[in-house]
């Protein structure tokens, strides 16, 4: 049985909402990288953001959120 599909924007919005609920860190530039049928989130930030407290925790949480969401949803398109 296939998973429901969401757009990249929908998945990124879901990740941002979960990040805000779990981590008090800086805003990250979030993108989706596809590899065949699978996908994962990627975070990017400038050096000032990388130096802020909570950055490593935010990236680690984004990885966990991506693992969880990628098991539930495919990416449309």
C-alpha positions in Angstrom: 0.0 0.0 0.0 1.4 3.4 -1.0 1.8 6.3 1.4 -0.1 9.5 1.0 1.8 12.2 -0.9 2.5 15.8 0.2 4.1 18.6 -1.6 7.6 19.7 -0.6 6.1 22.9 0.9 3.6 20.9 3.0 6.3 18.6 4.3 8.6 21.6 5.1 5.8 23.4 6.9 5.1 20.2 9.0 8.8 20.0 9.9 8.9 23.7 10.9 5.9 23.3 13.1 7.4 20.2 14.8 10.7 22.0 15.2 9.1 25.0 17.0 7.2 22.6 19.3 10.4 20.7 20.3 13.4 22.9 20.0 14.1 26.5 20.8 16.7 27.1 18.1 17.3 29.4 15.1 15.4 29.3 11.9 16.8 26.9 9.3 16.6 26.9 5.6 15.0 23.5 5.0 14.9 21.7 1.7 14.1 18.1 0.6 16.6 15.9 -1.2 15.2 12.9 -3.0 17.0 9.6 -3.6 14.9 7.2 -5.7 11.7 6.5 -3.8 13.1 8.0 -0.5 13.6 11.5 0.6 15.1 13.5 3.5 15.3 17.0 4.8 18.4 19.1 4.5 19.2 22.1 6.6 21.3 25.1 5.6 22.2 28.3 7.4 24.7 31.1 7.3 27.6 31.2 9.7 25.8 33.6 12.1 22.9 31.2 12.4 25.2 28.2 12.8 26.9 29.9 15.7 23.6 30.5 17.6 22.7 28.4 20.6 20.4 25.5 19.6 21.6 25.1 16.1 23.1 21.6 16.5 19.9 20.5 18.4 17.7 21.9 15.7 19.5 20.0 12.9 19.4 16.8 15.0 15.7 17.2 15.6 15.1 17.9 11.9 16.8 14.6 11.0 14.5 12.8 13.5 11.4 14.6 12.1 12.5 13.7 8.6 12.9 10.0 9.5 9.4 10.0 11.0 7.7 11.9 8.1 9.4 10.0 5.4 7.9 6.8 6.7 4.5 8.3 6.6 4.5 10.4 3.4 5.8 10.4 -0.2 6.7 13.6 -1.9 4.4 14.7 -4.7 5.8 15.3 -8.1 
